Amino acid sequence: MSDNIQTVTVLSKTTWTPNLFSFTVTRPDSFKFTAGQFVRLGVNPSQLQYYQQPRAAAEQAVDEEVFRAYSIVSSPFDEVLEFFSIVIPDGAFTSQLQHLQVGDELLLNTMPFGFLTLARYQKPHPKDLWLLATGTGLAPFLSMLQDLQTWQDYEHIVLAYSARTVEELAYVEKIEQLQHNFGSLVDNPAKLIFIPIVTRESMTDALSERLPKLLLDQSLQQRAGIALDIDSAHVMVCGNPEMVEDTKETLKSLGMVMNRRGEGNIAVENYW
């Protein structure tokens, strides 16, 4: 086993829907990461309290370790690590992970990855931070919003979070508490503007179209109450690949440019 691989223990699990769940694990003392980064989690099915044999088409050796990338939900300063997961039918990893129980052990590669971090933007920061997420792509943004530096560096933080159904809008209560919990700890904190989006059913006060359309017709900007300005905004996009690509191209059509070597507005990451 690599020196970077450590065993962590499941501390809690939250089931949002039959296909969405979150869980926390112990954090190794030496493990450090930057808000927005991801790690690789590993599972050995035979180590779980509940082991479900995969279907014949996806069979694997019971002792085979399977690793997948997961963005971290928790703050870089939290004592535990939290993750947000979707269940992929017959997936070698999530088909087992969905049955996690407190006390189960997972494997953690302690080498963090990813460049969807606010450090990629050169200072001084523009005044507005736009975080556009679908599904479990919310995870890295929750981590950023639990870092006090984020609240100090911007005037406005717009979090637009899209899901298919109301039930799939996870972490809403936590999001609504962020301004109080973190904004109150710094002088002149950023103002958090949370915009829920539900695309396949109606929800009071939620927008209902895909993010690219909401950007093009200005509905998102109108709901936020601020302009999406080239000179005053950083935009981060995380979610399923189709949404990320369409939203990126829409932002470019509005005059935004990809972030390269610290310059530019747009940073993206594909994440289910």
C-alpha positions in Angstrom: 0.0 0.0 0.0 1.3 3.5 -0.9 2.6 5.7 1.9 -0.2 8.2 0.9 -3.0 5.7 1.7 -4.5 5.9 5.2 -7.4 4.1 6.7 -10.3 6.4 7.9 -13.4 5.4 9.8 -17.0 6.4 8.9 -18.5 8.7 11.7 -21.9 9.6 10.3 -24.1 9.2 7.2 -27.0 11.4 5.9 -29.3 10.0 3.2 -30.9 12.8 1.2 -32.6 10.7 -1.5 -32.3 7.1 -2.6 -29.5 8.3 -4.9 -27.8 11.0 -2.9 -26.1 10.8 0.5 -23.3 12.4 2.5 -21.0 11.0 5.0 -18.2 12.0 7.4 -15.0 10.2 8.2 -12.1 10.7 10.6 -9.3 13.1 9.4 -5.7 12.0 9.6 -3.7 14.4 11.7 -1.2 15.2 9.0 -3.8 15.7 6.2 -4.0 19.2 4.7 -6.0 20.5 1.7 -7.2 23.7 0.1 -10.9 24.5 -0.1 -12.2 23.3 -3.5 -9.7 20.4 -3.8 -10.6 16.7 -4.1 -9.1 13.5 -2.9 -9.4 9.8 -3.9 -11.4 7.6 -1.6 -11.0 3.8 -1.7 -13.3 1.0 -0.7 -12.6 -2.7 -0.3 -16.2 -4.2 -0.4 -15.2 -7.1 1.9 -14.3 -4.5 4.6 -17.9 -3.1 4.7 -20.4 -4.2 7.2 -22.9 -4.5 4.4 -21.4 -6.1 1.3 -23.6 -6.5 -1.8 -22.2 -8.7 -4.5 -22.0 -6.8 -7.8 -24.0 -8.1 -10.8 -22.2 -10.6 -13.0 -21.4 -8.0 -15.7 -19.6 -5.9 -13.2 -18.1 -8.6 -11.0 -14.8 -8.0 -9.3 -12.7 -9.8 -6.8 -14.0 -9.2 -3.3 -10.6 -8.0 -2.1 -10.1 -5.6 -5.0 -9.7 -2.0 -3.9 -11.6 0.6 -5.9 -10.8 4.4 -5.7 -12.8 7.4 -6.9 -12.3 11.1 -6.7 -14.4 13.1 -4.2 -14.5 16.8 -3.6 -14.4 17.7 0.1 -17.4 19.4 1.6 -15.8 20.3 5.0 -13.7 23.3 5.8 -9.9 22.9 5.6 -9.9 23.5 9.4 -12.6 20.9 10.4 -11.6 18.0 12.5 -13.5 15.6 10.3 -13.8 15.1 6.5 -17.3 15.3 4.8 -18.2 14.0 1.3 -21.3 14.3 -0.9 -22.0 11.3 -3.2 -24.4 10.2 -5.9 -25.2 6.5 -6.4 -24.3 5.2 -9.8 -26.3 2.1 -10.6 -24.0 -0.9 -10.7 -21.0 1.3 -10.1 -18.1 -0.6 -8.7 -17.6 2.1 -6.1 -20.9 3.8 -5.2 -23.0 0.6 -5.4 -21.0 -0.4 -2.3 -20.5 3.0 -0.8 -24.2 3.7 -0.6 -24.5 1.0 2.1 -21.9 2.6 4.4 -22.5 2.2 8.1 -20.9 4.1 11.0 -17.8 2.2 11.9 -16.9 1.1 8.4 -13.4 1.8 7.2 -12.5 3.4 3.9 -9.1 4.2 2.3 -8.0 7.8 1.8 -5.2 9.0 -0.5 -3.9 11.9 1.4 -2.5 13.6 -1.7 -5.1 16.4 -2.6 -5.8 17.2 -6.2 -7.5 19.9 -8.2 -7.3 23.6 -9.2 -10.8 24.7 -8.5 -9.6 26.9 -5.7 -9.8 30.6 -5.1 -6.0 30.7 -4.9 -5.9 30.3 -8.7 -7.1 33.9 -9.0 -4.5 36.6 -8.6 -5.1 39.3 -6.0 -6.6 41.9 -5.7 -9.9 40.0 -5.9 -12.8 41.4 -7.9 -15.8 42.2 -5.7 -18.1 39.4 -6.7 -17.8 35.6 -6.6 -20.3 33.5 -8.5 -20.5 29.8 -7.6 -22.6 27.8 -10.1 -23.3 24.2 -9.2 -25.4 21.2 -10.1 -25.9 18.1 -7.9 -22.8 17.0 -6.0 -20.9 19.7 -7.7 -22.0 21.8 -4.7 -19.3 20.1 -2.5 -16.2 22.2 -3.3 -18.3 25.4 -2.9 -19.5 24.4 0.5 -15.9 24.0 1.5 -15.0 27.4 0.2 -17.9 29.0 2.1 -16.6 27.5 5.3 -13.2 29.2 4.9 -13.2 32.7 6.5 -10.8 34.0 3.8 -13.6 33.7 1.2 -15.8 36.0 3.3 -13.0 38.6 3.6 -12.0 38.6 -0.1 -15.4 39.4 -1.7 -18.3 41.8 -1.4 -20.9 39.5 -2.8 -21.0 35.7 -3.1 -23.7 34.3 -5.4 -24.4 30.6 -4.9 -26.7 29.2 -7.6 -27.4 25.5 -6.9 -29.4 23.5 -9.4 -31.1 20.1 -8.9 -33.8 18.2 -10.7 -36.2 18.0 -7.8 -36.8 19.8 -4.5 -35.8 16.6 -2.6 -32.4 16.7 -4.4 -31.6 20.2 -3.1 -29.3 19.0 -0.3 -27.6 21.1 2.4 -30.2 24.0 2.1 -30.4 24.5 5.8 -26.6 24.5 6.1 -26.4 27.1 3.2 -28.9 29.3 4.9 -26.8 29.3 8.1 -23.5 30.2 6.5 -23.9 33.9 6.5 -24.6 33.9 10.3 -22.0 31.2 11.1 -19.1 32.6 9.1 -20.0 36.1 8.0 -20.3 37.1 11.6 -16.7 36.3 12.3 -15.1 38.9 10.1 -15.5 42.7 9.6 -17.5 43.7 6.5 -18.1 40.2 5.4 -19.3 39.3 1.9 -23.1 39.1 1.4 -24.2 35.6 0.5 -27.0 35.4 -2.1 -28.4 31.9 -2.4 -30.4 31.0 -5.5 -32.0 27.6 -5.6 -32.9 26.1 -9.0 -35.2 23.2 -9.5 -35.6 22.1 -13.1 -38.2 19.2 -13.1 -40.8 20.4 -10.6 -42.1 23.6 -9.1 -40.7 25.2 -6.0 -41.7 28.5 -4.5 -38.9 31.1 -4.9 -36.8 28.8 -7.0 -35.8 29.4 -10.6 -36.6 26.5 -13.0 -34.4 26.7 -16.1 -30.9 25.4 -16.8 -28.1 27.6 -15.8 -27.0 28.6 -19.3 -30.5 29.8 -20.2 -30.8 31.7 -16.9 -27.5 33.5 -17.6 -28.5 34.3 -21.2 -31.9 35.8 -20.4 -30.4 37.6 -17.3 -32.8 35.8 -14.9 -29.9 34.7 -12.7 -28.4 38.2 -12.6 -31.8 39.7 -11.8 -32.4 37.3 -9.0 -29.0 38.0 -7.6 -29.5 41.7 -7.8 -26.1 42.4 -9.2 -24.6 42.4 -12.7 -22.3 39.7 -14.0 -19.5 42.1 -14.8 -16.3 41.1 -16.6 -14.2 43.5 -14.4 -15.8 42.6 -11.1 -16.6 38.9 -11.1 -15.0 35.5 -10.6 -17.1 32.6 -11.8 -16.6 29.0 -10.8 -18.7 26.2 -12.3 -18.9 22.6 -11.0 -21.3 19.8 -11.9 -22.1 17.3 -14.6 -19.9 17.6 -17.8 -22.8 18.8 -20.0 -23.8 21.6 -17.7 -20.2 22.7 -17.2 -19.5 22.8 -20.9 -22.7 24.6 -21.8 -22.3 27.1 -18.9 -18.7 27.8 -19.8 -19.6 28.5 -23.4 -22.5 30.8 -22.3 -20.2 32.7 -20.0 -17.7 33.2 -22.8 -20.5 34.5 -25.1 -21.1 37.1 -22.4 -17.6 38.3 -22.6 -16.0 36.2 -19.8 -12.7 34.5 -20.3 -11.2 31.3 -18.9 -8.8 31.7 -16.0 -5.2 31.1 -17.1 -2.2 31.7 -14.9 -4.2 33.7 -12.5 -5.9 35.9 -15.1 -9.5 35.6 -16.3 -13.0 35.0 -14.9 -14.0 31.4 -15.4 -12.8 28.3 -13.5 -14.6 24.9 -14.1 -14.5 21.3 -12.9 -16.6 18.4 -14.1 -18.1 16.6 -11.1 -21.2 14.3 -10.8 
